[in-house]
Amino acid sequence: MTALEQYFGSLLDKRVGVIGAGVSNMPLIRMLRAAGVQVTVHDKKDPTELEDRYATLATLGVDFVLGAHYLDALDEDVIFRTPGVHPRFLEKARANGSEITSEMELFFTVCPCPIIGVTGSDGKTTTTTLVSEMLKHAGYTVYLGGNIGTPLLPHVNEMQPGDLAVVELSSFQLMGMKHSPHVAAITNLSPNHLDYHKDFDEYVQAKTEIYRSQQEGDRLVLNLDDEVTRSLHASGNLFCTSKTQELANGVFLKDDMIYIAKGGMRRELMPAADIRIPGAHNVYNMMMAAAVVQSYVSDDDIRAVATTFGGVEHRIEFVREKDGVKYYNDSIASSPSRTKAGLESFQQKVILIAGGYDKHLPYDVLGEPICEHVKLLILTGATAPKIRDCVLAAEGEHPPIIEVESLEAAVQQAYMQAQPGDIVIMSPASASFDRFRNFMERGKLFKALVADLK
């Protein structure tokens, strides 16, 4: 009997609640019911809004608590929290004796192979993907998932002790976690998701849960060039990255050459200029990935991926060239720091499409980069006034600003204003939830609009 089967067996005489019928929890619910566990699904959506999922769940024989008061009746013995619900809303249930856990917590509990976890404000998806690709190149069977979009729990019984699980972790998933990965990495930390977290300190605290339960022999990778991650009081086996200082243990950049140092001895890895994906921030991502995979892969494996990997969808993704104008999709850029990094990836001034849902982030950091790197600014969405105001308040020459009502209108404006040789990039600096379910849906619409340009 596997660890997962043993766990499900322990739930047979208990009432189990699952909050949220989303991407990560639907497989969990199926697995619980297949094991004979009594399940109540709590979701703020009504049956119509749940669409096909409601019929699927009803067929599985679950009980429902749906609608605006879906959290009011939480009293199950074990409650699986969805990442979108802040733990503070579950304090009453916890105080009354309910055990609060999550699909990700369960995965960490029963996973039979080593886990590598990556978190951070920016770059975590690219870094996670690079790590996975390097490990695959070295011959490992790799299970990639987590916040990157694939639930891993359904694959636990396929995993072998010699395999590797590579997991992207969000602050939502990390809150309250009692387990840490064997190798943990934090790319950087800047204000994000402040519509969810009560303040930046809580956000940072959530991120640091990735290493707080590490054991002897586990490893933590930090970016020493980031002010916040540099200040973390981490103990144990630390391996760092830096573009500004030489390291005795870590991956660092000097004179455009990336080095790997261990025990004070260093060796050349590769010139930074050989990294295929553009942008200074992707040098950081590649260095972080190289640091994470130490002891698992060879330098040749790292170089092979670094020189061929073309990037992840929605991350400065080249869409097409039309009439001499190149279009890039950077829909993942849901914060000012992400957009700043995207702008700095190009050697020329660009036409920028930005704006979206307001997560209550400070936008003043974006004013000067836009003045420096943007020739025309096209704004749409709830954050358009904030971005406009930060640009107008910045020193330097302000680009012309056009405000439109929709992404469709923004793409048309970019098409009409662009000249041969220009670059158009959608890098919103904002979340997508004002008009889209997620950044992927926003990015796919942008690509469709660009593909349809006549």
C-alpha positions as CSV (number, residue, x, y, z in Angstrom):
1,M,0.0,0.0,0.0
2,T,1.4,3.4,-1.0
3,A,1.6,6.4,1.3
4,L,-1.2,8.0,-0.6
5,E,-3.4,5.0,-0.3
6,Q,-2.6,4.8,3.4
7,Y,-3.6,8.5,3.8
8,F,-6.9,8.0,2.0
9,G,-7.6,5.0,4.2
10,S,-7.2,7.2,7.3
11,L,-10.0,9.4,6.0
12,L,-12.6,6.8,5.6
13,D,-14.2,7.4,8.9
14,K,-13.9,11.2,8.6
15,R,-15.9,14.0,6.9
16,V,-13.7,15.8,4.4
17,G,-14.3,19.3,3.0
18,V,-12.7,20.6,-0.2
19,I,-12.8,24.4,-0.7
20,G,-12.9,25.3,-4.4
21,A,-13.6,23.1,-7.5
22,G,-10.7,24.5,-9.5
23,V,-7.8,23.1,-11.5
24,S,-5.8,21.6,-8.6
25,N,-8.8,20.4,-6.5
26,M,-10.8,18.6,-9.2
27,P,-8.3,15.7,-9.4
28,L,-8.1,15.6,-5.6
29,I,-11.9,15.3,-5.3
30,R,-12.0,12.5,-7.9
31,M,-9.2,10.6,-6.0
32,L,-11.0,11.1,-2.6
33,R,-14.3,9.8,-3.9
34,A,-12.6,6.9,-5.7
35,A,-11.1,5.9,-2.3
36,G,-14.6,6.0,-0.8
37,V,-14.1,9.2,1.2
38,Q,-17.1,11.3,2.1
39,V,-16.6,14.8,0.5
40,T,-18.3,18.1,0.7
41,V,-17.4,20.7,-1.9
42,H,-17.5,24.4,-0.8
43,D,-17.4,26.9,-3.7
44,K,-18.6,30.5,-4.0
45,K,-19.9,29.8,-7.5
46,D,-23.4,28.5,-8.1
47,P,-24.2,25.4,-10.2
48,T,-24.5,27.5,-13.4
49,E,-21.2,29.2,-12.9
50,L,-19.5,25.8,-12.2
51,E,-20.7,24.7,-15.6
52,D,-19.6,21.1,-16.5
53,R,-17.8,20.7,-13.2
54,Y,-21.1,20.7,-11.3
55,A,-22.4,17.7,-13.3
56,T,-19.1,15.9,-12.9
57,L,-19.1,16.4,-9.1
58,A,-22.7,15.5,-8.8
59,T,-22.0,12.2,-10.6
60,L,-19.2,11.6,-8.2
61,G,-21.7,11.8,-5.3
62,V,-20.2,14.8,-3.4
63,D,-22.3,17.1,-1.2
64,F,-22.3,20.8,-2.0
65,V,-22.2,24.1,-0.1
66,L,-22.3,26.7,-2.9
67,G,-22.8,30.5,-3.2
68,A,-21.8,33.6,-1.3
69,H,-21.9,31.8,2.1
70,Y,-19.9,28.8,1.1
71,L,-17.5,29.2,4.0
72,D,-20.1,29.7,6.7
73,A,-20.7,26.0,7.4
74,L,-17.1,24.7,7.5
75,D,-17.0,22.0,10.2
76,E,-15.5,18.9,8.5
77,D,-12.8,16.9,10.2
78,V,-10.3,17.6,7.5
79,I,-10.5,20.6,5.2
80,F,-8.5,21.0,2.0
81,R,-7.9,24.7,1.4
82,T,-7.8,26.2,-2.1
83,P,-4.9,28.6,-2.6
84,G,-7.3,31.4,-3.4
85,V,-8.8,31.4,0.1
86,H,-6.7,33.1,2.7
87,P,-6.1,31.0,5.8
88,R,-7.6,33.7,8.0
89,F,-11.0,32.8,6.7
90,L,-10.5,29.3,8.2
91,E,-9.5,30.2,11.7
92,K,-12.9,29.5,13.2
93,A,-13.0,26.0,11.7
94,R,-9.4,25.4,12.9
95,A,-10.3,26.6,16.4
96,N,-13.3,24.2,16.4
97,G,-11.0,21.2,15.7
98,S,-10.9,20.9,11.9
99,E,-7.5,20.0,10.4
100,I,-6.6,22.4,7.6
101,T,-4.5,21.1,4.8
102,S,-4.2,21.5,1.0
103,E,-3.6,19.5,-2.1
104,M,0.0,20.7,-2.2
105,E,0.6,19.8,1.4
106,L,-0.7,16.3,0.8
107,F,1.6,16.0,-2.3
108,F,4.6,16.9,-0.2
109,T,3.5,14.4,2.4
110,V,3.2,11.4,0.1
111,C,5.7,12.1,-2.8
112,P,8.1,9.2,-3.0
113,C,10.9,11.1,-4.8
114,P,13.0,14.3,-4.1
115,I,11.2,17.6,-4.6
116,I,12.7,20.8,-6.1
117,G,10.7,23.9,-5.4
118,V,10.9,27.4,-6.9
119,T,9.1,30.5,-5.8
120,G,9.6,34.3,-6.1
121,S,7.9,37.4,-7.4
122,D,9.3,37.2,-10.9
123,G,10.9,34.6,-13.0
124,K,9.7,31.5,-11.1
125,T,8.0,29.9,-14.1
126,T,10.9,30.3,-16.5
127,T,13.3,29.2,-13.8
128,T,11.2,26.1,-12.9
129,T,10.9,25.2,-16.6
130,L,14.7,25.6,-17.1
131,V,15.3,23.3,-14.1
132,S,13.0,20.7,-15.5
133,E,14.6,20.9,-18.9
134,M,18.1,20.5,-17.5
135,L,17.1,17.5,-15.5
136,K,15.4,15.9,-18.4
137,H,18.5,16.5,-20.5
138,A,20.5,14.7,-17.9
139,G,18.2,11.7,-18.2
140,Y,15.9,12.0,-15.2
141,T,12.2,11.3,-15.2
142,V,10.8,14.7,-14.2
143,Y,7.4,15.6,-13.0
144,L,6.8,19.3,-13.5
145,G,3.8,21.0,-11.9
146,G,2.3,23.1,-9.1
147,N,1.6,26.8,-9.8
148,I,2.8,26.3,-13.3
149,G,-0.5,24.7,-14.0
150,T,-0.3,20.9,-13.6
151,P,-1.5,19.2,-10.4
152,L,1.0,16.5,-9.4
153,L,-1.0,14.6,-6.8
154,P,-2.6,12.3,-9.5
155,H,0.8,11.2,-10.6
156,V,2.2,10.3,-7.2
157,N,1.7,6.5,-7.7
158,E,3.6,6.6,-10.9
159,M,6.7,8.3,-9.3
160,Q,9.8,6.3,-8.4
161,P,12.4,7.1,-5.7
162,G,14.9,8.0,-8.4
163,D,12.6,10.4,-10.2
164,L,12.4,14.2,-9.5
165,A,9.4,16.4,-8.9
166,V,9.9,20.1,-9.9
167,V,7.3,22.3,-8.4
168,E,6.5,26.0,-8.9
169,L,5.0,27.4,-5.7
170,S,3.0,30.6,-5.2
171,S,2.7,32.5,-1.9
172,F,-0.9,31.3,-1.8
173,Q,0.2,27.7,-1.9
174,L,3.0,28.2,0.6
175,M,0.9,29.8,3.4
176,G,0.7,27.4,6.3
177,M,2.9,24.7,4.6
178,K,4.5,22.3,7.0
179,H,6.8,20.8,4.5
180,S,9.7,22.1,2.4
181,P,11.3,20.8,-0.8
182,H,14.8,19.2,-0.7
183,V,16.1,22.0,-2.9
184,A,14.3,25.4,-2.5
185,A,14.9,28.5,-4.6
186,I,13.6,32.1,-4.2
187,T,14.2,34.1,-7.4
188,N,13.5,37.6,-5.9
189,L,10.8,39.3,-3.8
190,S,9.0,42.5,-4.6
191,P,5.5,43.8,-3.7
192,N,2.8,41.5,-5.3
193,H,-0.6,40.1,-4.5
194,L,-1.3,42.8,-2.0
195,D,-5.0,42.4,-2.7
196,Y,-4.7,39.0,-1.1
197,H,-2.0,39.5,1.6
198,K,-2.6,42.0,4.4
199,D,0.8,43.6,3.7
200,F,4.2,43.0,2.1
201,D,5.6,41.4,5.3
202,E,2.9,38.7,5.2
203,Y,3.8,38.1,1.5
204,V,7.5,37.7,2.3
205,Q,6.7,35.4,5.3
206,A,4.6,33.2,3.0
207,K,7.4,32.9,0.5
208,T,9.9,31.9,3.1
209,E,7.8,28.9,4.1
210,I,9.5,27.3,1.2
211,Y,12.6,26.7,3.3
212,R,11.5,26.9,6.9
213,S,10.9,23.1,7.2
214,Q,14.0,22.0,5.4
215,Q,16.1,19.2,6.9
216,E,19.8,18.6,7.2
217,G,21.3,18.1,3.8
218,D,18.6,20.1,2.0
219,R,19.7,23.2,0.0
220,L,18.4,26.7,-0.4
221,V,19.2,28.9,-3.4
222,L,18.9,32.7,-3.0
223,N,19.5,35.7,-5.3
224,L,22.0,37.9,-3.5
225,D,21.4,40.9,-5.8
226,D,17.8,41.2,-4.6
227,E,17.5,43.4,-1.5
228,V,14.8,41.3,0.2
229,T,16.1,37.8,-0.5
230,R,19.6,39.0,0.5
231,S,18.2,40.0,3.9
232,L,16.6,36.6,4.7
233,H,17.9,34.9,7.8
234,A,18.3,31.5,6.2
235,S,20.3,28.7,7.9
236,G,21.6,25.4,6.5
237,N,23.1,24.6,3.1
238,L,23.0,27.9,1.2
239,F,24.0,28.3,-2.5
240,C,23.5,31.7,-4.1
241,T,23.5,33.6,-7.3
242,S,24.9,37.1,-8.1
243,K,25.7,39.3,-11.1
244,T,27.5,41.9,-8.9
245,Q,29.9,39.9,-6.7
246,E,32.1,36.9,-6.9
247,L,30.9,34.0,-4.7
248,A,32.7,31.2,-2.9
249,N,29.6,29.0,-3.2
250,G,27.2,29.8,-5.9
251,V,26.7,30.9,-9.5
252,F,28.0,34.3,-10.4
253,L,28.6,36.6,-13.4
254,K,31.9,38.4,-14.1
255,D,32.9,40.1,-17.3
256,D,30.0,38.4,-19.2
257,M,31.1,35.0,-18.1
258,I,29.0,32.8,-15.8
259,Y,31.0,30.9,-13.2
260,I,30.1,28.1,-10.8
261,A,32.0,28.2,-7.4
262,K,32.1,25.5,-4.8
263,G,34.3,25.6,-1.7
264,G,36.2,28.6,-3.1
265,M,37.1,26.8,-6.3
266,R,35.5,28.2,-9.5
267,R,35.0,27.0,-13.0
268,E,33.7,28.7,-16.2
269,L,30.2,27.6,-17.2
270,M,29.4,29.8,-20.3
271,P,29.2,33.3,-21.6
272,A,26.0,35.0,-20.7
273,A,25.7,36.1,-24.3
274,D,25.2,32.5,-25.3
275,I,21.8,32.3,-23.5
276,R,19.1,32.1,-26.1
277,I,16.2,33.8,-24.4
278,P,16.6,37.6,-24.4
279,G,16.8,39.9,-21.5
280,A,19.0,40.6,-18.4
281,H,16.4,39.0,-16.2
282,N,16.7,35.8,-18.1
283,V,20.4,35.7,-17.2
284,Y,19.3,35.7,-13.6
285,N,16.8,32.9,-14.3
286,M,19.4,30.8,-16.1
287,M,21.9,31.3,-13.2
288,M,19.2,30.4,-10.7
289,A,18.4,27.2,-12.6
290,A,22.1,26.4,-12.8
291,A,22.4,26.8,-9.1
292,V,19.3,24.7,-8.4
293,V,20.5,21.7,-10.5
294,Q,24.0,21.4,-9.0
295,S,24.8,17.8,-8.0
296,Y,22.1,16.5,-10.4
297,V,23.4,17.5,-13.8
298,S,26.6,18.2,-15.7
299,D,27.7,21.6,-17.0
300,D,27.2,20.2,-20.5
301,D,23.5,19.6,-19.6
302,I,23.1,23.2,-18.4
303,R,24.8,24.6,-21.5
304,A,22.7,22.5,-23.9
305,V,19.5,23.9,-22.4
306,A,20.7,27.5,-22.0
307,T,21.7,27.7,-25.7
308,T,18.5,26.1,-27.1
309,F,15.6,26.9,-24.8
310,G,13.4,29.5,-26.5
311,G,11.3,30.6,-23.5
312,V,7.9,29.9,-22.0
313,E,4.6,30.9,-23.5
314,H,3.4,34.4,-22.5
315,R,6.9,35.5,-21.3
316,I,8.3,37.9,-23.9
317,E,7.0,35.4,-26.5
318,F,7.6,36.3,-30.1
319,V,4.2,36.2,-31.8
320,R,4.8,37.4,-35.4
321,E,6.4,40.0,-37.7
322,K,3.8,42.0,-39.7
323,D,4.9,44.8,-42.1
324,G,8.3,45.0,-40.5
325,V,6.9,45.3,-37.0
326,K,7.6,42.6,-34.4
327,Y,5.0,41.7,-31.8
328,Y,5.7,40.1,-28.4
329,N,3.4,38.6,-25.8
330,D,4.5,39.2,-22.2
331,S,1.1,38.6,-20.6
332,I,2.8,37.0,-17.5
333,A,3.9,40.5,-16.5
334,S,1.3,41.1,-13.8
335,S,3.5,43.5,-11.8
336,P,5.5,46.6,-12.5
337,S,8.8,44.8,-11.9
338,R,7.9,42.2,-14.5
339,T,7.1,44.8,-17.1
340,K,10.3,46.8,-16.2
341,A,12.3,43.6,-16.9
342,G,10.5,43.1,-20.2
343,L,11.2,46.6,-21.4
344,E,14.9,46.2,-20.5
345,S,15.1,43.1,-22.7
346,F,15.2,45.2,-25.9
347,Q,17.9,47.5,-27.2
348,Q,15.4,50.0,-28.7
349,K,12.4,51.9,-27.5
350,V,9.2,49.9,-27.9
351,I,5.4,50.4,-28.3
352,L,4.0,49.2,-24.9
353,I,0.5,48.0,-24.3
354,A,-0.2,47.9,-20.5
355,G,-2.9,48.0,-17.9
356,G,-5.4,45.6,-16.3
357,Y,-6.7,44.6,-12.9
358,D,-5.6,46.5,-9.9
359,K,-3.8,44.4,-7.2
360,H,-3.1,47.6,-5.2
361,L,0.6,47.6,-6.1
362,P,2.8,50.7,-6.2
363,Y,3.4,51.9,-9.8
364,D,5.9,54.7,-9.2
365,V,8.8,52.3,-10.0
366,L,7.5,52.0,-13.5
367,G,7.6,55.7,-14.5
368,E,11.2,56.2,-15.4
369,P,11.6,52.8,-17.1
370,I,8.7,53.7,-19.4
371,C,10.2,57.1,-20.2
372,E,13.5,55.5,-21.0
373,H,12.3,52.4,-23.0
374,V,8.9,53.3,-24.5
375,K,8.2,55.4,-27.6
376,L,4.4,55.0,-27.4
377,L,2.3,53.9,-24.4
378,I,-1.1,52.4,-25.0
379,L,-3.1,51.9,-21.8
380,T,-6.3,50.0,-21.0
381,G,-8.0,48.5,-17.9
382,A,-8.4,49.6,-14.3
383,T,-4.7,50.5,-13.7
384,A,-4.4,52.7,-16.8
385,P,-4.8,56.0,-14.7
386,K,-2.1,54.8,-12.2
387,I,0.4,53.9,-14.9
388,R,-0.3,57.2,-16.7
389,D,0.2,59.2,-13.6
390,C,3.4,57.5,-12.7
391,V,4.8,58.2,-16.2
392,L,3.8,61.9,-16.1
393,A,5.4,62.3,-12.6
394,A,8.7,60.7,-13.8
395,E,11.7,62.7,-14.9
396,G,12.7,62.5,-18.5
397,E,10.9,62.7,-21.8
398,H,7.4,61.3,-21.6
399,P,6.2,59.1,-24.4
400,P,2.8,59.8,-26.1
401,I,0.0,58.1,-24.1
402,I,-3.2,56.7,-25.7
403,E,-5.9,55.2,-23.5
404,V,-8.4,52.8,-25.0
405,E,-11.3,50.7,-23.7
406,S,-10.2,47.2,-24.6
407,L,-7.2,45.0,-25.6
408,E,-8.7,44.7,-29.1
409,A,-8.6,48.5,-29.5
410,A,-5.1,48.6,-28.0
411,V,-3.8,46.1,-30.6
412,Q,-5.4,48.1,-33.4
413,Q,-3.9,51.4,-32.1
414,A,-0.4,49.7,-32.0
415,Y,-0.9,48.4,-35.5
416,M,-1.9,51.8,-36.9
417,Q,0.9,53.7,-35.1
418,A,3.8,51.3,-35.6
419,Q,6.4,51.8,-38.3
420,P,8.7,49.2,-39.9
421,G,11.4,48.3,-37.5
422,D,9.2,48.9,-34.4
423,I,8.6,46.4,-31.6
424,V,5.2,46.1,-30.0
425,I,5.0,44.3,-26.6
426,M,2.0,43.7,-24.4
427,S,3.4,43.7,-20.9
428,P,0.5,44.8,-18.7
429,A,2.2,45.4,-15.3
430,S,-1.2,44.3,-13.9
431,A,-3.2,41.2,-13.3
432,S,-5.8,40.0,-15.8
433,F,-8.8,39.5,-13.6
434,D,-10.7,42.6,-14.7
435,R,-11.5,41.0,-18.1
436,F,-9.9,37.5,-18.2
437,R,-9.8,34.4,-16.1
438,N,-6.0,34.4,-16.0
439,F,-2.9,35.8,-17.8
440,M,-2.9,32.8,-20.2
441,E,-6.4,33.7,-21.6
442,R,-5.2,37.4,-21.9
443,G,-2.1,36.3,-23.8
444,K,-4.0,33.9,-26.1
445,L,-6.4,36.7,-27.1
446,F,-3.4,39.1,-27.8
447,K,-1.8,36.5,-30.0
448,A,-5.1,35.9,-31.8
449,L,-5.6,39.6,-32.4
450,V,-2.0,40.0,-33.7
451,A,-2.5,36.9,-36.0
452,D,-5.6,38.5,-37.4
453,L,-4.0,41.8,-38.4
454,K,-4.6,42.5,-42.0
